[in-house]
Amino acid sequence: MGAKLISKKINNTDSEIIVIHTDITILEVDAIVNATDKNFSGGGGVDEAIHAVAGGKLKEECEKIGKCETGKAILTNAYKLPAKYVIHTVGPKYGSGDGKEDELLANCYKNSLRLAFEKNLASIAFPNISTGVYRYPKEEAIEIAFSSVLGWLKKHNFYSFKKIYFVSFTEEDYGMNSFYFKELNIG
Ligand code: AR6
């Protein structure tokens, strides 16, 4: 793909975790994850980028679905995107007051993986959910992202996933995400 990346294999499996600096809309994976809002109203960030490439039919499908609660996820077609599906999840707004942001953010990753597993998908790409418009501190968010994904995979023995991408859109995010990733003990 020509993008900057680092990867690690999960021990004794064919599964690979990859931290990559790219635009998620160009990835030819089974599913890309969209960080959206409860009403799929969009209007910025990764959501806007995904809808711009997918075309109007994606919006129509989202409007038919109507709503998605924070921490939950839903799956749609990907239309003109190179990915096969889009998994839309709603991250928590940081400081939204209920004190459950960490759990809700972890649920976004876990529920997205569950949907992908139910569809027998082998590759999935996540953006840094909640770290843009929703202002989650980036270090905290990436640690939750890595731990929730790895924890969920191990707990369920779902190593049918071959490639799991954590996408950094900016150089700065890539620097930070790859730094934390290098420290991770993936067993
Ligand atoms: N590819 C990969 N990552 C991207 C891209 C891209 N093309 N564009 C932005 N990012 P945000 P949130 C990164 O704001 O914080 C929307 O309007 C970005 O650098 O997209 O969960 C929704 O409708 C950041 O790291 O999502 C909601 O209202 C990450 O994606 C609200 O924003 C998430 O930033 C959701 O806010």
Residues whose N, C-alpha, C, O or C-beta is under 5 A from the ligand:
A	BS01	AR6	T22 D23 I24 T25 A35 T36 D37 S41 G42 G43 G44 G45 V46 D47 A49 G91 P127 N128 I129 S130 T131 G132 V133 Y134 R135 V167 F169
